[in-house]
Amino acid sequence: MSDTLKVTIDGQSIQVPMGTSILEAARMIGGKLVPPAMCYYKPLKGSGGKCRTCLVAVTQGSEKDPRPMPKLVPSCSTSVMDGMVVESAISERVTEARQSVTEFLLINHPLDCPVCDQAGECKLQDLSFEHGKSFTNYKEERRDNEPDDLGDKIKLNVNRCILCYRCVYAAEQLCGTRDHGVLYRGDHAEISTMIEKSLDSDFIGNVIDVCPVGALTDKTFRFRSRIWFTEQWNAHRSCDKCCGKVVLHKIDGQIARVSARKNEWDEVEEWICDTCRFDKKENEDWTIESKRVPKSKSVQTLNKYSDNSQSVYVKVEGLGSERPKELE
C-alpha cells in the first residue's frame, strides 16, 4: 500500500502523506485555494474544528468511493483520502458558507479597528475583507464587557474574543498548567480566569501571538503605535529559556515591541519566553539579522492582495493626499 495519497483541490493535484488534512494539503499547493483558518494552529495540539471558516466541499470522497460528501466539511480536521476531489475557492457554496461564518464571528465583535492594537495583523480583519458582507442580519445588542487585566503584561478584551481556544491550548501546552479557560455556556461563554487570577508563567506571553484577533494584547505596546508605522527586524540573543529568535518592532530606532517569528500562515515558528518578550527592550540586548517585510496579503499593505504586487501611489486631485492607484 502506498504511503502517499492523491488529492485534487480546485483542479490542482498533489501527493501527500497519509493522515494529512485537507487544509495542510491545500497549504502545500498554496495560492488562493488555501482555506482561511481562525482556530486551527498547527503547533498547538487539539486546535481546529471550532470556527468553521475553513469549510470546503468534497465532490469525490475517494477513488474507491467516488460519492460526494453531502455537507461541507472543516478542512482542518478532515483527512485526505486517496483520489479525493475538493472544491475550495471555486465553489459558490463554499464562498457563501464562509460569508455566513464570518457574519457569525462578527456578531459580538465590536467595530473598533481604529483603536484596536491588532489592526494591521488581525486575521479577522483579513477574513472580513475576503468574505465579509456589507450588511448583517443580527439586530440584538452586542456584548459590552469592560477590558480585564490578566496580570501586569496582558490585557483581555472579551468583546473581541471569537472563542477559538488557541490561547487556552497555548497556556496548557507551553506552561504545563493554565489559569484561564472558557467560562459559562452558549452565548454567555467567554475566556476568563477564575476569581480574576493573573496569568503568570515564563511563556504565557505567547497567548498574545496565537490570538487571531485583538482579544489579548501586549500592555507594554498597547496604544503606542500602529503596526505599519513600525520597522520590523529579525533579531536574536542568547537565552537560557527559549530560542531567543524574535521580531523587533522599532519606532524611531527604539524597540517598542518584541514578538515571536511567524511563518507564512501566521503561526509561531519557535516559542519565546517572557523575558525576551517583555524585559529586553534595549537595542544592545539584541543582534540584528535582517529587515522583515510584511506579507503582501495583509491589510498592512493597504489591502492589495496580489502576491507579487507593490503599492503604487498617485495624487488625488483636490485632496492633497495619496492613495493606492488600484483604488482609483
VMD Tcl script that draws the C-alpha trace (Angstrom):
set ca {
  {0.00 0.00 0.00}
  {1.34 3.43 -0.96}
  {2.36 5.79 1.84}
  {1.12 8.79 -0.14}
  {-2.36 9.76 -1.22}
  {-3.52 11.81 -4.20}
  {-5.88 14.70 -3.60}
  {-7.16 17.28 -6.08}
  {-8.12 20.74 -4.79}
  {-9.64 23.26 -7.19}
  {-8.24 21.27 -10.12}
  {-4.68 21.04 -8.76}
  {-3.43 17.59 -7.73}
  {-0.78 16.74 -5.15}
  {0.60 13.66 -3.40}
  {0.52 13.95 0.39}
  {1.45 11.61 3.28}
  {-1.27 9.56 4.92}
  {-3.01 11.40 7.74}
  {-2.63 14.82 6.09}
  {-5.65 17.10 6.48}
  {-7.26 18.83 3.53}
  {-6.12 22.19 4.92}
  {-2.48 21.11 5.13}
  {-2.68 19.65 1.62}
  {-4.04 22.97 0.35}
  {-1.18 24.81 2.06}
  {1.29 22.55 0.28}
  {-0.21 23.70 -3.03}
  {-0.54 27.32 -1.95}
  {-2.32 30.22 -3.58}
  {-5.90 31.43 -3.29}
  {-7.30 27.93 -2.86}
  {-5.96 27.71 0.72}
  {-8.94 27.93 3.11}
  {-8.82 30.58 5.85}
  {-8.35 29.34 9.42}
  {-9.22 31.24 12.59}
  {-8.94 28.47 15.20}
  {-6.59 25.89 13.63}
  {-2.97 26.35 14.67}
  {-0.59 23.59 13.63}
  {1.91 23.99 16.53}
  {-0.93 23.53 19.05}
  {-2.31 20.01 19.57}
  {-6.10 19.83 19.62}
  {-6.68 23.10 17.77}
  {-9.12 23.31 14.88}
  {-12.71 22.34 14.22}
  {-14.32 25.24 16.08}
  {-14.62 28.32 13.87}
  {-15.77 26.66 10.60}
  {-14.10 29.25 8.39}
  {-12.11 26.52 6.59}
  {-15.17 24.70 5.22}
  {-14.71 23.01 1.83}
  {-16.83 20.87 -0.48}
  {-15.70 17.27 -1.11}
  {-17.13 16.39 -4.53}
  {-15.48 12.96 -4.57}
  {-14.77 11.10 -1.34}
  {-12.09 8.82 -2.76}
  {-11.21 6.77 -5.80}
  {-12.81 3.66 -4.28}
  {-15.91 5.52 -3.15}
  {-16.48 8.47 -5.52}
  {-19.67 9.64 -3.83}
  {-19.56 13.30 -2.74}
  {-19.87 14.23 0.90}
  {-23.37 15.66 1.42}
  {-22.29 18.51 3.70}
  {-19.40 20.94 3.71}
  {-16.58 19.69 5.94}
  {-13.96 21.53 8.03}
  {-10.73 21.09 6.09}
  {-8.55 21.38 9.21}
  {-9.98 18.20 10.77}
  {-10.83 16.13 7.68}
  {-8.12 13.75 6.48}
  {-7.33 13.26 2.83}
  {-8.42 10.03 1.12}
  {-6.75 8.64 -1.99}
  {-8.43 10.12 -5.06}
  {-10.35 12.76 -3.10}
  {-11.56 15.78 -5.06}
  {-12.13 19.02 -3.15}
  {-13.53 22.42 -4.09}
  {-12.43 25.45 -2.10}
  {-12.17 28.88 -3.71}
  {-14.02 27.86 -6.90}
  {-17.17 26.74 -5.11}
  {-20.00 29.28 -4.72}
  {-21.48 27.07 -2.00}
  {-18.25 27.27 -0.01}
  {-17.95 31.02 -0.53}
  {-21.49 31.61 0.75}
  {-20.81 29.40 3.79}
  {-17.63 31.33 4.65}
  {-19.52 34.61 4.34}
  {-22.13 33.33 6.79}
  {-19.47 32.10 9.22}
  {-17.74 35.48 9.02}
  {-21.05 37.17 9.85}
  {-21.42 34.91 12.90}
  {-17.89 35.71 14.09}
  {-18.71 39.42 13.86}
  {-21.97 39.16 15.84}
  {-20.39 40.37 19.09}
  {-17.11 41.65 17.71}
  {-17.06 45.46 18.05}
  {-16.21 47.63 15.07}
  {-13.24 49.16 16.86}
  {-10.46 48.52 14.34}
  {-9.44 52.21 14.52}
  {-8.48 51.81 18.19}
  {-7.53 48.11 18.28}
  {-3.84 47.26 18.60}
  {-4.32 44.16 16.43}
  {-5.32 46.24 13.38}
  {-2.93 45.55 10.54}
  {-2.17 41.98 11.61}
  {-5.67 40.78 12.53}
  {-6.84 37.56 10.87}
  {-10.50 38.51 11.36}
  {-9.80 41.78 9.58}
  {-8.28 39.87 6.65}
  {-11.20 37.41 6.68}
  {-13.70 40.28 6.60}
  {-12.01 41.81 3.56}
  {-12.19 38.45 1.77}
  {-15.58 37.15 2.91}
  {-17.35 39.95 4.77}
  {-20.80 41.24 3.86}
  {-21.89 44.85 3.67}
  {-24.83 44.12 5.98}
  {-25.74 41.91 8.92}
  {-28.92 40.08 9.91}
  {-28.06 40.44 13.59}
  {-30.19 43.05 15.38}
  {-29.66 42.19 19.06}
  {-27.35 44.18 21.32}
  {-23.69 43.26 21.30}
  {-21.75 42.24 24.38}
  {-20.33 45.19 26.26}
  {-17.77 43.94 28.80}
  {-15.02 46.03 30.27}
  {-11.40 45.01 29.46}
  {-9.66 42.86 32.08}
  {-6.05 42.81 33.23}
  {-4.64 39.27 33.16}
  {-1.53 40.26 35.07}
  {0.74 43.24 34.53}
  {1.59 42.45 30.89}
  {-1.59 41.12 29.22}
  {-4.90 42.88 28.59}
  {-8.08 40.90 27.74}
  {-10.88 42.44 25.68}
  {-13.65 39.84 25.96}
  {-15.82 41.67 23.41}
  {-13.32 40.90 20.65}
  {-12.85 37.22 21.55}
  {-14.15 34.66 19.00}
  {-13.58 31.63 21.31}
  {-11.01 29.98 19.08}
  {-9.39 28.31 22.15}
  {-5.86 28.96 20.85}
  {-4.76 30.78 23.99}
  {-6.16 28.00 26.18}
  {-4.15 25.35 24.32}
  {-1.02 27.54 24.28}
  {-1.13 28.12 28.05}
  {-1.73 24.45 28.80}
  {0.87 23.05 26.40}
  {3.62 25.62 26.90}
  {3.26 26.39 30.58}
  {2.28 22.97 31.90}
  {-0.66 24.48 33.74}
  {-3.25 27.05 32.80}
  {-5.13 29.54 34.91}
  {-7.70 30.57 32.31}
  {-10.26 28.92 30.07}
  {-13.82 29.20 28.75}
  {-16.38 30.02 31.42}
  {-20.19 29.66 31.12}
  {-22.05 28.26 28.13}
  {-23.85 29.29 24.96}
  {-23.95 32.99 24.18}
  {-22.60 33.73 27.68}
  {-19.35 31.79 27.09}
  {-16.18 33.84 27.47}
  {-12.44 33.48 28.02}
  {-11.54 34.39 31.58}
  {-9.65 33.40 34.72}
  {-11.14 32.08 37.92}
  {-11.60 34.82 40.54}
  {-9.59 37.31 38.44}
  {-6.37 35.32 38.81}
  {-3.36 36.73 36.96}
  {-1.63 34.76 34.23}
  {1.93 34.22 35.40}
  {4.39 31.92 33.61}
  {7.67 32.18 31.75}
  {5.91 31.52 28.42}
  {2.42 32.94 28.96}
  {3.14 35.89 26.64}
  {2.76 33.52 23.70}
  {-1.02 33.70 24.12}
  {-0.73 37.18 22.59}
  {0.91 35.82 19.45}
  {-1.58 32.99 18.90}
  {-4.67 35.20 19.33}
  {-6.06 35.85 15.81}
  {-7.94 38.98 16.91}
  {-7.34 41.81 19.38}
  {-8.70 39.99 22.42}
  {-5.29 39.50 24.05}
  {-2.86 42.39 23.69}
  {0.57 43.37 24.98}
  {0.14 46.10 27.60}
  {3.74 47.26 27.09}
  {2.87 48.16 23.46}
  {-0.81 48.99 23.82}
  {-1.84 52.24 22.06}
  {1.79 53.16 21.34}
  {1.69 52.91 17.55}
  {0.10 51.26 14.54}
  {1.98 48.17 13.41}
  {2.54 49.59 9.90}
  {4.36 52.58 11.40}
  {7.00 50.31 12.95}
  {10.12 48.88 11.36}
  {10.31 45.12 11.81}
  {13.62 43.30 12.21}
  {14.62 39.68 12.70}
  {16.96 39.51 15.70}
  {18.31 37.06 18.25}
  {20.01 36.89 21.64}
  {21.47 34.19 23.82}
  {18.69 32.98 26.13}
  {18.71 30.04 28.52}
  {14.91 29.74 28.46}
  {13.98 29.85 24.76}
  {15.41 30.04 21.24}
  {15.97 33.79 21.54}
  {14.86 34.34 17.92}
  {12.34 37.18 17.67}
  {10.94 40.04 15.64}
  {11.73 43.53 16.91}
  {9.22 46.29 16.19}
  {11.01 49.65 16.28}
  {9.78 53.23 16.39}
  {12.39 55.89 15.66}
  {15.12 53.31 16.20}
  {13.85 52.26 19.64}
  {12.34 48.85 20.40}
  {8.61 49.21 21.08}
  {7.56 45.57 20.94}
  {9.10 42.09 20.77}
  {7.17 39.19 19.26}
  {7.81 35.65 18.08}
  {8.65 34.93 14.46}
  {5.78 33.60 12.36}
  {5.61 31.65 9.11}
  {3.52 32.45 6.05}
  {0.41 31.10 7.79}
  {0.91 33.41 10.78}
  {1.87 30.50 13.03}
  {4.71 30.87 15.51}
  {7.88 29.16 14.30}
  {9.50 28.94 17.75}
  {8.06 29.99 21.10}
  {9.80 32.73 23.07}
  {9.93 33.38 26.81}
  {8.51 36.38 28.62}
  {11.99 37.65 29.46}
  {12.77 38.13 25.77}
  {9.30 39.45 25.03}
  {8.77 41.97 27.83}
  {12.10 42.68 29.55}
  {14.62 43.04 26.72}
  {13.74 46.34 25.08}
  {17.21 47.85 24.63}
  {18.99 47.75 21.26}
  {22.15 46.38 22.87}
  {20.20 43.34 24.06}
  {19.82 42.05 20.50}
  {21.83 41.09 17.43}
  {20.06 42.25 14.28}
  {19.84 39.71 11.43}
  {17.70 41.23 8.68}
  {14.78 43.52 7.98}
  {11.38 41.85 7.89}
  {8.92 42.75 5.11}
  {5.18 42.35 5.77}
  {3.31 39.92 3.56}
  {1.59 41.38 0.54}
  {-1.64 39.59 1.52}
  {-2.27 41.77 4.51}
  {-4.14 44.91 5.47}
  {-0.72 46.29 6.39}
  {-0.08 46.65 2.66}
  {-3.17 48.77 2.02}
  {-5.49 45.89 1.10}
  {-3.57 44.97 -2.05}
  {-3.93 41.22 -2.11}
  {-1.89 40.33 -5.21}
  {1.04 38.09 -4.23}
  {3.64 39.86 -6.37}
  {2.27 43.38 -6.11}
  {3.82 46.62 -4.99}
  {1.80 49.58 -3.81}
  {1.72 52.42 -6.34}
  {0.56 55.83 -5.09}
  {-0.89 58.70 -7.05}
  {-2.03 62.16 -6.01}
  {-5.78 62.56 -5.64}
  {-6.87 65.83 -7.21}
  {-8.28 68.31 -4.72}
  {-7.35 66.25 -1.66}
  {-3.64 66.84 -1.41}
  {-3.15 63.26 -0.18}
  {-2.09 59.95 -1.64}
  {-3.90 56.67 -2.09}
  {-3.22 53.34 -3.82}
  {-3.64 53.54 -7.59}
  {-5.83 50.42 -7.62}
  {-8.43 52.26 -5.52}
  {-8.93 54.89 -8.22}
}
mol new
graphics top color blue
foreach p $ca { graphics top sphere $p radius 0.5 }
foreach p [lrange $ca 0 end-1] q [lrange $ca 1 end] { graphics top cylinder $p $q radius 0.2 }
display resetview
